[in-house]
Amino acid sequence: MSLVQYPDSDTDEEDKGNAIPARPSQNLQRGAVKRKHTEPAQDELPPLPAAFHDLYSTNARVSTSDNPSLHGGRKRAIPHVDGNWPSHVYLEWNPSQAESDNLHKLIHHVKDLIERSTKTRAKHVAVPKIIPSLQSELGAPLPLHISLSRTLHIQTDDRDDFLETLKTSLRRAAVSSFYSQFSNLKWVPNFERNRWFLVLGIKQPAQDELNRLLRGCNDATTKCGHSGLYIGGQGDGPMEDNPQNNNAKRRKSQHFDEEAIDRSDRFHISIAWNLEEPDPDIISEVQGIDVSKFVQPPEAAIAVVKARIGNVVHNVDLKKASR
């Protein structure tokens, strides 16, 4: 027996036709009016706590096999293996409603620019199907992120060791909370070149916080037997498809040193994606967009490093910035 008995639709309609509408008492009417004045308006509701987003940061698994039809045509880069936990270290940004609206306007501007541009070309150019990353399939807002690791596959028995190693490396990095700013808009492919991302580049913060955090994360992942991010090799990326990026920019140093590498041009926030490779002319046109006309720097400071291990998100707080 179910917990709640629901009448079927036929019975419900019959009851509605024969029922005599009840007249609410004056006390109930007065109570309804009182509640109407005391309940807060919808726009006055407080924002959801940050921990709420961690509970729903991963989608429910619908298949262990690679079925692109379940993921908008996307293909799994690494096959699923029982006992391996897909993991990721990142910085999160939960756009406000106003920030989300501006991001949507930017994406629409890109689509309109591409459509106008392709109509004036003598040769046919395929228009990529751009899919925003701002909402779930049900329309719920999704957090965006700056990656600090590749997608790591951590074995069950190694999860605790990895997390502790990561926390130790981040403490040594001694990074305080900071604010981020956008630099430009560009398209970057993943390593397999079967997916392209429309991303907002991130300016180098005043105290070089992003590079310092990345070095701490790369130190932790390599100690645990995984490859670091943006150091080259199979599976690295996504990153801009530019020959100059084959060698990361280095500060003045005569010897190769991980501490001397500046990877500021790699950090980004993905706002949309597509499966088709954009035409080079389209890529160039998008890079010419002045993003400051559409989006402003995020209102919230970056104060937490997140490590998602399987379907559990762990938070590592940064130091509070001194005033």
Secondary structure, 3 states (H helix, E strand, C coil): CCCCCCCCHHHHHHHHHHCCCCCCCHHHHHHHHHHHHHCCCHHHCCCCCHHHHHHCCCCCCCCCCCCHHHHCCCCCCCCCCCCEEEEEEEEEECCCHHHHHHHHHHHHHHHHHHHHHHHCCCCCCCCCCCEECCECCCCCECCEEEECCCCEEEEHHHHHHHHHHHHHHHHHHCCECECCCEEEEEEEECCCCCCEEEEEEECCCCCCHHHHHHHHHHHHHHHCCCCCCCCCCCCCCCCCCCHHHHCCEECCCCCCCHHHEECCCCCEEEEEEECCCCCHHHHHHHHCCCHHHCCCCCCCCECEEEEEECCEEEEEECECCCC
